[in-house]
Amino acid sequence: MEDKAQLEYTALMNEARDAERMASVSWLSAGIAAAALLAWGFGSRQPGFMLPVVAIAAAGFLAMMRWRERLALVTGYIETYHESDDVSPCFHTRLGRFHATNGTGPSRDWHATTFFNVLVVSAAVFAWMASKNAEHGELWAGIVTGCGLAFASYSLSETARAQNLDAAQLWRRAEGRLVRSEAFRAALGARPREATTARGHRLRAVSSHAR
C-alpha cells in the first residue's frame, strides 16, 4: 500500500506541475495574441477589430481558470490524503500555512486578470475613438464596450472566488458527506432486518400463547 501511495503522490505532483504550466501558457499565449490584435486594430483604425481582442482575452482567461481549478483540486487532494501526518511529505500543507502566517498568497491570477482587463479596456477606448471614422463605428464600439464590461465583471468575481477557494476543505467535506451517506444507508438496511426479527418474535410469542 505504501508503494501505491508513493506512486499516486508522485503522479499527482507531476499533474499539479503540468496544470500550473498549462495555466501559465494559457494566459501568456492568449495575452500575446490579444495584444497583437490590439496593435493591428490601432493601425487599421477599425473598431470592429477590437471585438476579437475581447474574445481572445476571455478565452485565455477561461482556459487559465480551468487549469487553476484543476491545480487547486489536485493540491487539495494531496493535502487531504497524502499530507495528513508529520511523517508524510507536507509541501502543500506547509506552503498554505506559510501564506496564512505571512498574509500572502498566490497573486499570479490577479496579475493575469489585470493584464486581460487592461487589454479589454484599451480595446473599448480605442473602439470609441475610431467610431467616428468607421462605418457602423458606434455600433461596434457599443458591442465591444458591453462585452468588455461583462468580461470585467466575470473575471474579477471569478478570480476573487478562486482566491478564497479551499480545495482541501472541499475534499474533507465530500469525505464527511460520503461517510454520513454510507452510515445512513447502513442504518436503513438494518431497520428492515430489525423489523423482520421483531415480527418473527411476535409471531412465535402468539403461537406459543395459543398452544
Secondary structure, DSSP 8 states (H G I E B T S, - for coil): -HHHHHHHHHHHHHHHHHHHHHHHHHHHHHHHHHHHHHHHHHHHT-GGGHHHHHHHHHHHHHHHHHHHHHHHHHHHHHHHHTSSSSSS--HHHHHHHHHHHHT----HHHHHHHHHHHHHHHHHHHHHHTSTTSTTHHHHHHHHHHHHHHHHHHHHHHHHHHHT--HHHHHHHHHHHHHHHHHHHHHHHHHHHHHHHHHHHHHHHHHHHH-
